[in-house]
Amino acid sequence: MRYLSTLLALILFSCNNEKKITYFQGDFPKENIQLSKNFDPIIKVNDLLEIKLVATNDEAVKLLAPEVPNARSTVTYNSGGVVKGGFLVDPKGNIELPFIGEIPAAGKTRTQVIDVIELKLSEYIKDPIVQVQIINFKVVVLGDVRFPGTINVPNERITILEALGISGDLNITGKRNDIKLIREVGDSLVEYNVDLTNKMLFAQPYYYLSQNDIIYVNQNKAKMTTANFSQIYVPIIYAVSITLGFINFFNQ
């Protein structure tokens, strides 16, 4: 039964056009594709922000850097839980900080939040330098890839190609020209259709992923047909083959 399903898959897959499985087809445009060199993610509700203060006042520095179990450096591109701690962006989009109180964060870039915090702290501390990082930045890859799951991103910067590479790349039966990417934008969800066979992928707004992005790789028709065939016809063929085996045995 297993060999029959494999053989059927190979026959069906051989009918597919090679253009459907080759990445980055076509030519680049005459003008070079411009990638963002200073990618700055937009902070969202429920983000955990690690906020560090660089100043001569050690007591102030400690207030913005509470001790948290597990070191920040332990966060890697692995599936599983992320480090807990930091300052949570509440449902209203705000964070609560010592000295400063409540400030808006959701919908702002990291640079914008840093500017606000430094301005507020300058009332108490001379020339404060603030660092902000999202410590629960993650994306999810599902569907027809080798290792589906959640990817924790330690540096807030990951492309869709990197995410798929970490997931072991698409299986040969994954549809390279019909990948779904679902993104949170404010209170809504936006869906993009991703085509890995087109070089213009590098110029798309989804080339760099945002926190909580969901990538879903569809299966091609050959795999879906094989799955349907296996569920319906393979058990029948198997039952018929056993019956014929018994008949042949008793007729000997």
C-alpha positions, 0 to 999 in steps of 0.5 A, spaced: 500 500 500 505 504 501 509 503 495 502 504 491 501 511 494 508 513 492 508 510 485 502 514 484 505 520 487 511 520 483 506 519 476 502 525 478 508 529 480 511 528 474 506 531 470 507 538 474 510 544 470 518 545 472 516 552 472 512 551 478 518 548 483 523 553 481 525 559 485 526 566 483 525 566 475 525 571 470 530 577 470 531 583 475 528 589 473 533 594 470 533 598 476 535 595 482 530 592 487 531 597 494 531 593 500 530 597 507 537 597 510 533 600 517 528 595 518 524 597 524 518 593 526 512 596 529 510 595 536 503 591 537 499 590 543 501 584 547 509 585 545 514 584 551 519 590 550 526 589 553 528 597 555 535 598 557 537 605 560 545 607 559 546 612 564 551 614 570 545 613 575 545 605 577 539 606 581 535 608 575 538 603 570 536 598 575 529 600 575 528 599 567 532 593 567 529 588 572 532 582 574 528 576 569 530 569 570 533 566 564 538 571 560 536 574 554 542 571 550 539 565 550 533 566 545 535 563 539 531 561 532 528 555 535 521 553 536 518 553 543 517 558 549 521 565 549 524 569 555 519 572 559 519 579 562 520 586 560 514 591 559 508 588 556 504 593 551 497 593 554 490 592 550 490 599 550 497 600 547 501 603 552 506 601 557 508 603 564 515 605 566 518 607 572 519 615 573 515 616 566 508 612 568 504 610 562 506 612 555 503 609 548 507 604 544 503 600 540 503 602 532 509 606 533 516 604 531 522 602 536 525 609 534 519 613 536 518 609 543 525 610 544 525 618 543 519 618 547 522 615 553 529 619 552 525 625 552 521 623 559 527 621 562 531 627 561 527 631 566 531 626 571 537 624 568 542 627 564 543 625 557 539 618 557 541 613 552 535 608 551 535 601 548 528 598 546 527 591 543 521 586 542 523 580 546 517 575 544 518 577 536 516 570 533 513 568 526 509 561 525 510 557 519 505 551 517 503 547 511 507 543 507 514 544 509 519 540 513 519 542 520 513 546 521 512 550 527 514 557 531 520 561 530 523 565 535 527 571 532 532 574 537 534 580 533 527 582 530 529 582 523 527 576 519 525 575 512 520 570 509 526 566 506 530 565 512 523 563 516 522 558 510 529 556 511 529 555 518 523 550 517 527 546 512 524 549 506 518 547 502 517 539 501 517 538 493 509 538 493 509 545 496 506 550 492 511 555 491 507 560 487 501 560 492 503 561 499 499 565 504 502 570 509 497 572 514 499 579 518 496 583 524 495 590 522 492 594 527 485 590 529 485 587 522 488 581 519 491 582 512 493 576 507 498 576 502 499 571 496 507 570 496 510 567 490 517 564 491 518 563 483 518 571 482 524 575 483 520 581 485 519 577 491 524 581 494 521 588 493 514 586 496 512 589 503 512 582 506 519 580 504 521 582 511 516 579 516 513 582 522 512 579 529 506 574 529 506 573 522 503 566 520 506 563 513 502 557 510 504 553 505 499 550 500 500 543 498 500 542 490 494 538 486 498 532 486 499 531 493 492 532 495 490 527 489 494 522 492 491 523 499 484 523 497 486 517 492 489 513 498 483 515 503 478 512 498 481 507 493 488 504 497 484 500 502 479 497 497 485 495 493 488 492 499 482 489 501 481 486 494 488 484 494 487 480 501 481 477 498 485 474 492 490 472 496 486 467 500 482 465 494 489 463 491 491 460 497 485 455 497 485 453 490 492 451 490 
